[in-house]
C-alpha cells in the first residue's frame, strides 16, 4: 500500500489537467513514483511516448498538492481505503486495463480477490420482464457465490444489488461521484445493506462536481473489474451499451437478455446479440457454460434441483432420460420418452431456451 506521502503525490497527479490514467501510468513507470514526476526535469518526462509539453505544462506542485492535502483530510476523516494500481489488492483484471484508474477509493466490506466477478447493468426504466429475469438469474447463481458489480442507479442496477443482498452475495456499487454523496438520493435507504454485504467504490473526489460525463467514465471500471458484463434491457441507445462496448474492447465476455422485437427496452440488447457484440443469455446455465465456471458437486445438485422443480411433467421425463444417458438423438429420445417427434422438438426448444439442454451436431441433445 502507498505511504501517505506517496498517496499525497498520487492524488496531486490525478489533479493535473490533460494527464489521464494511461499517461500517468507511463510517467510513473518511467520515473518510479508520483512524487518523482513532480521533481523530475520536464525534459526527461518528454522522452516518454505520448507525453508532450502541452500535457506537462499544467504540473504545479503548489496548486495540485494543496488540492491533494484537502482530499487527504477527507479520506482520513471518513476512514476510506484506497487502492493503487500497483498494489496487490488492486483488482487483477483492472490492472490489465491501460486506462484503469491509478487510484480509487472504497468503503465497506469489499474483497475483490475472488475470480468470479460479474457486472450487471441495464435500463433505468426496468420492466417486470427484466426485473424478474435479474432476480432469478442472481438466485440461480447464488450457489457459485459470485460478486455482483453494478452502478447503484435506478432500474437494473438497484435490482441487481438488492437481489445479491437477498442471496447473501457480496455486491459492490461503483459510483460516478465522490463517496461523500449518494445518487439517486432515494437509494440512501439501501446504503447500510450494501455496506454490510460489500460496499462502494469510486475514483472521484469529494470535491468533484456532479457531472453526467462521470457516468460514462465510471463504466470502464464496471466493465474492467469483471469477468463478464450482463446487459438486462436497454433502449437502442444508453449508458449500458457503452459499458458493453468498453467490455468488448477489454476482451471481456458480454451477455444480453433478448426481448421481443417490438419492446423498446429490448432494442439495445437485441441489437447487441444480432451484431454479435454479446452472447444471448436466458438463464444462469448460459453464463456458467460460457465462462467455464465449475461447480462443486453439491452446487450442481442444488441448481439441478431448482431447475427440476420448474419443469413441466414432460420436461422432467426428458431431463431424467438425458441424465442417465448423457446425450441422445431426437429419435431415441422420442422413442424412450414415448413422445411424437413433432411434439418433442417443441419441448426440446423450450428446454434449450430455459438453458437446461443444448443441441449438438447430428440432432443430438445433452444437459448443460
C-alpha positions as CSV (number, residue, x, y, z in Angstrom):
1,X,0.0,0.0,0.0
2,X,1.1,3.6,-0.7
3,X,2.7,5.6,2.0
4,X,0.8,8.7,3.0
5,X,3.4,10.9,1.3
6,X,3.1,8.9,-2.0
7,X,-0.7,8.9,-1.7
8,X,-0.4,12.7,-1.5
9,X,1.6,13.0,-4.7
10,X,-0.6,10.4,-6.5
11,X,-3.6,12.4,-5.6
12,X,-1.8,15.5,-6.9
13,X,-1.0,13.7,-10.2
14,X,-4.8,12.8,-10.6
15,X,-5.4,16.6,-10.5
16,X,-3.1,17.5,-13.3
17,X,-5.2,18.6,-16.3
18,X,-4.7,16.7,-19.6
19,X,-2.9,13.8,-17.9
20,X,-5.2,10.8,-17.8
21,X,-4.7,7.4,-16.2
22,X,-2.9,5.9,-19.2
23,X,-0.4,8.8,-19.4
24,X,0.0,8.9,-15.6
25,X,1.0,5.1,-15.6
26,X,3.6,5.7,-18.3
27,X,5.1,8.5,-16.3
28,X,5.1,6.5,-13.1
29,X,6.8,3.5,-14.8
30,X,9.4,5.9,-16.2
31,X,10.2,7.8,-13.0
32,X,9.2,5.2,-10.4
33,X,6.7,7.2,-8.4
34,X,4.2,10.0,-8.5
35,X,6.5,12.2,-6.3
36,X,9.3,11.6,-8.7
37,X,7.2,13.0,-11.5
38,X,6.8,16.4,-9.7
39,X,10.5,16.5,-9.0
40,X,11.8,15.3,-12.4
41,X,13.1,17.6,-15.1
42,X,10.4,18.1,-17.7
43,X,13.0,17.4,-20.4
44,X,13.2,13.8,-19.1
45,X,9.5,13.4,-18.9
46,X,9.1,14.5,-22.5
47,X,11.0,11.3,-23.5
48,X,8.0,9.2,-22.5
49,X,6.0,8.2,-25.5
50,X,2.8,10.2,-26.0
51,X,3.8,12.8,-23.4
52,X,4.1,16.3,-24.9
53,X,4.9,19.7,-23.5
54,X,1.1,20.5,-23.6
55,X,0.4,17.8,-21.0
56,X,3.3,18.7,-18.8
57,X,2.8,22.5,-18.6
58,X,0.0,22.1,-16.1
59,X,2.1,20.3,-13.5
60,X,2.3,22.6,-10.5
61,X,3.4,21.4,-7.1
62,X,1.7,24.2,-5.2
63,X,-1.7,24.0,-6.8
64,X,-2.1,20.3,-7.1
65,X,-0.6,19.4,-3.7
66,X,-2.9,21.9,-2.0
67,X,-5.8,20.2,-3.5
68,X,-4.4,16.8,-2.6
69,X,-4.0,17.9,1.1
70,X,-7.7,18.8,1.3
71,X,-8.7,15.4,-0.2
72,X,-6.4,13.6,2.2
73,X,-8.2,15.2,5.1
74,X,-11.5,13.9,3.8
75,X,-10.0,10.4,3.3
76,X,-8.7,10.3,6.8
77,X,-11.8,11.8,8.5
78,X,-14.1,9.3,6.7
79,X,-11.6,6.3,7.1
80,X,-11.7,5.5,3.4
81,X,-9.5,2.8,1.9
82,X,-7.6,3.4,-1.3
83,X,-6.3,1.1,-4.0
84,X,-3.3,2.0,-6.0
85,X,-2.8,0.3,-9.4
86,X,0.4,-1.4,-8.3
87,X,-1.0,-2.8,-5.1
88,X,-1.5,-6.5,-4.7
89,X,-5.1,-5.9,-3.6
90,X,-5.9,-3.8,-6.7
91,X,-8.3,-5.9,-8.8
92,X,-6.3,-8.1,-11.1
93,X,-8.5,-7.6,-14.2
94,X,-8.5,-3.9,-13.8
95,X,-4.7,-3.9,-13.7
96,X,-4.7,-5.0,-17.4
97,X,-6.9,-2.0,-18.5
98,X,-4.5,0.7,-19.7
99,X,-7.0,3.4,-18.8
100,X,-7.9,1.9,-15.4
101,X,-7.7,4.4,-12.6
102,X,-4.2,4.8,-11.0
103,X,-6.1,5.2,-7.7
104,X,-9.6,4.7,-6.5
105,X,-11.3,4.8,-3.1
106,X,-13.7,2.4,-1.3
107,X,-15.7,1.9,1.9
108,X,-17.4,-1.1,3.3
109,X,-16.5,-4.8,3.4
110,X,-15.1,-5.4,0.0
111,X,-13.0,-8.3,-1.2
112,X,-12.3,-8.3,-5.0
113,X,-9.7,-11.0,-4.9
114,X,-12.3,-13.7,-6.0
115,X,-12.2,-14.9,-9.6
116,X,-16.0,-15.0,-10.1
117,X,-17.0,-11.3,-10.6
118,X,-19.8,-10.2,-12.9
119,X,-21.3,-6.8,-13.7
120,X,-25.0,-6.4,-14.2
121,X,-26.2,-3.2,-15.8
122,X,-29.1,-2.1,-17.9
123,X,-32.2,0.2,-18.3
124,X,-33.2,2.6,-15.6
125,X,-36.8,2.0,-16.5
126,X,-36.8,-1.7,-16.0
127,X,-39.8,-3.7,-17.0
128,X,-41.3,-6.6,-15.0
129,X,-39.7,-9.0,-17.5
130,X,-36.3,-7.5,-16.9
131,X,-36.7,-7.4,-13.1
132,X,-37.9,-11.0,-12.9
133,X,-35.0,-12.2,-15.0
134,X,-32.4,-10.3,-13.0
135,X,-33.7,-11.6,-9.7
136,X,-34.0,-15.2,-11.0
137,X,-30.5,-15.0,-12.5
138,X,-28.8,-14.0,-9.3
139,X,-30.8,-16.5,-7.3
140,X,-29.6,-19.3,-9.7
141,X,-26.0,-18.1,-9.5
142,X,-26.1,-17.9,-5.7
143,X,-24.6,-21.4,-5.1
144,X,-21.5,-20.3,-7.1
145,X,-21.1,-17.2,-4.8
146,X,-20.1,-14.6,-7.4
147,X,-19.5,-10.9,-6.7
148,X,-22.2,-8.7,-8.2
149,X,-21.0,-5.3,-9.5
150,X,-23.4,-2.5,-10.6
151,X,-23.8,1.2,-10.6
152,X,-26.4,1.8,-7.8
153,X,-28.7,3.6,-10.3
154,X,-32.4,3.2,-10.8
155,X,-33.8,0.1,-12.5
156,X,-31.5,-2.8,-13.3
157,X,-28.6,-1.6,-11.1
158,X,-30.5,-1.4,-7.8
159,X,-32.5,-4.6,-8.6
160,X,-29.1,-6.4,-9.0
161,X,-27.8,-5.1,-5.7
162,X,-30.9,-6.0,-3.8
163,X,-31.1,-9.5,-5.3
164,X,-27.4,-10.0,-4.4
165,X,-28.1,-9.0,-0.8
166,X,-31.2,-11.2,-0.6
167,X,-29.0,-14.1,-1.6
168,X,-26.1,-13.2,0.8
169,X,-23.8,-12.4,-2.1
170,X,-21.2,-9.7,-2.0
171,X,-22.3,-6.7,-4.1
172,X,-20.2,-3.6,-4.9
173,X,-21.6,-0.3,-6.2
174,X,-19.4,1.7,-8.5
175,X,-20.3,5.3,-8.2
176,X,-19.9,8.2,-10.7
177,X,-19.3,10.8,-7.9
178,X,-17.3,11.1,-4.7
179,X,-18.0,8.9,-1.7
180,X,-19.4,11.9,0.2
181,X,-22.7,11.7,-1.6
182,X,-25.3,9.3,-2.9
183,X,-27.2,9.4,-6.2
184,X,-30.1,9.0,-6.5
185,X,-30.9,10.2,-3.0
186,X,-33.8,7.8,-2.8
187,X,-31.3,4.9,-2.7
188,X,-29.8,6.2,0.6
189,X,-32.1,3.6,2.3
190,X,-30.1,0.8,0.7
191,X,-26.6,2.1,1.8
192,X,-26.3,0.1,5.0
193,X,-27.2,-3.2,3.4
194,X,-24.8,-2.7,0.6
195,X,-22.0,-1.7,3.1
196,X,-22.7,-4.8,5.1
197,X,-22.6,-7.1,2.0
198,X,-19.9,-5.3,0.1
199,X,-19.5,-1.6,-0.3
200,X,-18.9,1.4,-2.6
201,X,-16.0,2.3,-4.8
202,X,-15.2,5.5,-6.8
203,X,-12.3,7.2,-8.4
204,X,-13.9,10.6,-7.9
205,X,-13.0,13.1,-5.2
206,X,-15.3,14.6,-2.6
207,X,-14.8,17.9,-4.3
208,X,-15.7,16.7,-7.8
209,X,-18.7,18.4,-9.3
210,X,-21.6,16.1,-10.2
211,X,-21.2,15.6,-13.9
212,X,-23.1,13.4,-16.3
213,X,-19.9,12.6,-18.1
214,X,-18.7,10.9,-14.9
215,X,-21.2,8.1,-15.5
216,X,-19.6,7.2,-18.8
217,X,-16.1,7.4,-17.2
218,X,-17.0,5.1,-14.4
219,X,-18.4,2.5,-16.8
220,X,-14.9,1.5,-17.7
221,X,-14.4,0.4,-14.1
222,X,-17.6,-1.6,-14.1
223,X,-16.5,-3.3,-17.3
224,X,-12.9,-3.8,-16.4
225,X,-13.2,-5.2,-12.9
226,X,-15.4,-8.1,-14.0
227,X,-15.0,-11.3,-16.0
228,X,-18.3,-10.7,-17.8
229,X,-20.8,-7.9,-18.2
230,X,-24.5,-8.7,-18.4
231,X,-26.9,-6.2,-20.1
232,X,-30.5,-6.6,-18.9
233,X,-32.7,-4.4,-21.0
234,X,-31.6,-1.3,-22.9
235,X,-33.1,1.1,-25.4
236,X,-31.4,1.5,-28.7
237,X,-29.1,4.0,-27.1
238,X,-28.0,4.0,-23.5
239,X,-25.1,4.0,-21.0
240,X,-25.2,0.2,-20.6
241,X,-24.4,-0.1,-24.3
242,X,-21.3,2.0,-23.7
243,X,-20.4,-0.4,-20.9
244,X,-20.8,-3.3,-23.3
245,X,-18.6,-1.6,-25.9
246,X,-15.9,-1.0,-23.3
247,X,-16.1,-4.6,-22.0
248,X,-15.7,-5.8,-25.6
249,X,-12.6,-3.6,-26.0
250,X,-11.2,-5.2,-22.9
251,X,-11.8,-8.7,-24.4
252,X,-14.4,-9.4,-21.7
253,X,-17.4,-11.6,-22.2
254,X,-20.7,-9.7,-22.8
255,X,-24.2,-11.1,-22.4
256,X,-27.5,-9.6,-23.2
257,X,-31.1,-10.6,-22.4
258,X,-33.2,-10.9,-25.6
259,X,-36.6,-9.5,-25.8
260,X,-39.4,-9.1,-28.3
261,X,-38.6,-7.1,-31.4
262,X,-41.4,-4.6,-30.5
263,X,-40.2,-3.9,-27.0
264,X,-38.4,-0.6,-26.8
265,X,-36.4,-1.6,-23.7
266,X,-35.1,-4.7,-25.6
267,X,-33.9,-3.0,-28.8
268,X,-30.4,-2.4,-27.4
269,X,-29.9,-5.9,-26.2
270,X,-31.4,-7.4,-29.4
271,X,-29.0,-5.3,-31.5
272,X,-26.0,-6.4,-29.4
273,X,-26.9,-10.1,-30.0
274,X,-27.7,-9.6,-33.7
275,X,-24.4,-7.8,-34.3
276,X,-22.5,-10.5,-32.3
277,X,-21.4,-8.0,-29.7
278,X,-23.0,-10.0,-27.0
279,X,-23.9,-13.6,-26.2
280,X,-27.6,-14.3,-25.6
281,X,-28.4,-15.2,-22.0
282,X,-31.7,-16.8,-21.0
283,X,-30.6,-18.4,-17.7
284,X,-27.7,-18.8,-15.3
285,X,-26.7,-22.0,-17.1
286,X,-25.8,-20.0,-20.2
287,X,-23.3,-17.9,-18.1
288,X,-21.9,-20.9,-16.3
289,X,-21.3,-22.7,-19.5
290,X,-19.8,-19.8,-21.5
291,X,-17.5,-18.7,-18.7
292,X,-16.4,-22.3,-18.0
293,X,-17.2,-22.0,-14.3
294,X,-17.0,-25.3,-12.5
295,X,-19.4,-26.1,-9.7
296,X,-18.8,-28.3,-6.7
297,X,-21.0,-31.4,-6.8
298,X,-23.4,-30.1,-4.1
299,X,-23.8,-26.9,-6.0
300,X,-24.6,-28.8,-9.2
301,X,-27.2,-30.8,-7.4
302,X,-28.7,-27.6,-5.9
303,X,-29.0,-26.0,-9.3
304,X,-30.4,-29.1,-10.9
305,X,-33.0,-29.4,-8.1
306,X,-34.0,-25.8,-8.6
307,X,-34.4,-26.4,-12.4
308,X,-36.2,-29.7,-11.9
309,X,-38.9,-28.1,-9.8
310,X,-39.6,-25.6,-12.5
311,X,-40.0,-28.2,-15.3
312,X,-43.3,-29.5,-16.7
313,X,-44.0,-33.2,-16.4
314,X,-42.9,-33.9,-20.0
315,X,-39.7,-31.9,-19.5
316,X,-39.0,-33.9,-16.3
317,X,-39.2,-37.1,-18.3
318,X,-36.7,-35.8,-20.9
319,X,-34.5,-34.4,-18.2
320,X,-34.3,-37.7,-16.3
321,X,-33.6,-39.7,-19.5
322,X,-30.8,-37.4,-20.6
323,X,-29.3,-37.5,-17.1
324,X,-29.0,-41.3,-17.5
325,X,-27.5,-41.5,-21.0
326,X,-25.6,-38.1,-21.1
327,X,-26.8,-37.3,-24.6
328,X,-29.3,-38.7,-27.1
329,X,-30.6,-38.1,-30.6
330,X,-34.1,-36.9,-31.4
331,X,-35.5,-40.2,-32.5
332,X,-34.1,-42.1,-29.5
333,X,-35.4,-39.5,-27.0
334,X,-38.8,-39.7,-28.7
335,X,-38.9,-43.5,-28.6
336,X,-37.7,-43.8,-25.0
337,X,-39.8,-41.0,-23.6
338,X,-43.0,-42.1,-25.5
339,X,-43.4,-38.8,-27.3
340,X,-44.1,-38.0,-31.0
341,X,-41.1,-36.2,-32.6
342,X,-43.2,-33.2,-33.7
343,X,-44.1,-32.6,-30.1
344,X,-40.7,-33.5,-28.7
345,X,-39.0,-30.9,-31.0
346,X,-41.1,-28.1,-29.5
347,X,-40.4,-29.3,-25.9
348,X,-36.6,-29.5,-26.6
349,X,-36.6,-26.0,-28.0
350,X,-38.3,-24.7,-24.8
351,X,-35.8,-26.5,-22.6
352,X,-33.0,-25.1,-24.7
353,X,-34.3,-21.5,-24.2
354,X,-34.5,-22.2,-20.5
355,X,-30.8,-23.1,-20.5
356,X,-31.4,-26.7,-19.5
357,X,-30.1,-28.6,-22.6
358,X,-28.0,-27.7,-25.6
359,X,-28.2,-29.0,-29.2
360,X,-25.2,-30.8,-30.8
361,X,-24.4,-31.7,-34.4
362,X,-26.3,-34.8,-35.7
363,X,-29.6,-33.9,-33.9
364,X,-28.1,-34.8,-30.6
365,X,-29.0,-33.1,-27.3
366,X,-27.4,-33.1,-23.9
367,X,-28.0,-31.5,-20.5
368,X,-26.0,-28.3,-19.7
